[in-house]
Amino acid sequence: APTDAIQDKCMQGITYVKNPVQGAVSFQKAIDCFVECVLWYSEQGATVMALACTEIPVVLKEQVLKSHPRLAGKEIQVVDSVAALGKLVTQHMINEDADEEDEEENDTTQDTLYPSPN
């Protein structure tokens, strides 16, 4: 379990994203907070980071982690919860549309109840 200090650091980063009063400086401060958290988890043995709060993936991208000097050489994979949810919803919608098309193709009720005049 994360320490109180790590939880506070994460919340501080989230606050910088939610309220970026200093613009890009706020986002950089958020990145610095999240990097501290990633470093802590990495030191605990974590190799996959789930960015499970919607604010975190706004600024913390896998490219940011891979290029950050304090994380150089660390094998850390990132799961962006917002992107994962978007992919899941998109796939669901595609499948739902395909199911509706199949139902329309297989629905003979309309023809049976109201035969088309020939």
N, C-alpha and C positions, 0 to 999 in steps of 0.2 A: 504494500500500500504506500502511496506517496506520502511524504512528510507534509506537515502543515506549511512549511516554507515553499515546497514545490507547488502545492495547491494554490497558495497565495500568488506565486509567480505566474502560474497559468491564468488565474483570475485577473491579474494585472494586465497580462497580454490581451485577454479578451476585452477588458475595459478600453485599452488603447484602440482596438479595432472598432468597438461600438461607438466610441466618442473620440474620433481622430482630430482633436482641436488643433494639433500642430501639423495636420496634413500628412505628408510623406514621412515626417519625423516620427509621428505617432505610430505609423506602420512599421518603421524600422525598430522602434522601441518594442512593439509587439513581437516582431521576429526575434529580437534579442531575448525576450522573456521565454518564448516558446523553445528557442534553442537551448536555453538553460534546462528546461524541462526534458527535452529530448536527450540532452547529455546525461541527466540524472537517470532517466529510464535506461539508457544505453549502458551506463555503469552498473545497473542492476541486472543486465543481461538481455534486455529487450532488443529485438532486431526488427520488429514491425511496429510502427506507430499508427494507431487509428486516430485520425483527426476527427473526433466524434462530436465536436461542438461546431456549429455552423460558422462561427467567427474565425476559427483557427485556419481552415483552408483558404480563407480570403487572402492571407498573407504568407502562409507557410506552405510552399509548394515543394515537391520533391527536388526540383532543380535548386531551390534555395538551400535545402539541406545538404545536397551534394556539393554545392559550391562554397558553403560556409567554412571558413578556415578552422574553426573549432571542432568541426565534424569531419575533417579530412581523414580519409582512410577508414571511416566507419561504414559498415554495411548495414544501412537502415532503409527499410522499405516503408512507404507511406501509403496508407489507405485513406483516401479523401472521402469522408462520409457523404458529402454533398454530391460529389460526382457519382459515387456508387448508387445513391438514391435516385439520381437523375437517370442513370442507365437502367435501373430496375423499373422505374416508372415508364420509361420509353419502351422497354421490352414488353411490359405488361400491356401497354396501349397497342403495340403492334400485334401482339397475340390476340387481344380482344377484338381488334378490327378484323383479323383473319378469321376468328371464330364467328363473328357476325356475318362475314361474307359466305362462309360455309353454310351457316344456317339459312341464309337467303337463297343459296343455290339448292339446298335440300328441302326447302319449305314448299310443299305442294298444296298446303291448306288453301291458299288464295285461289289456285286453279280449280280445286275441288268445290269450294263454296261458290265461287263466281267464275264459271267457265268462260273463257274468252270466246266471243262470237267468231265463227269461221265462215 
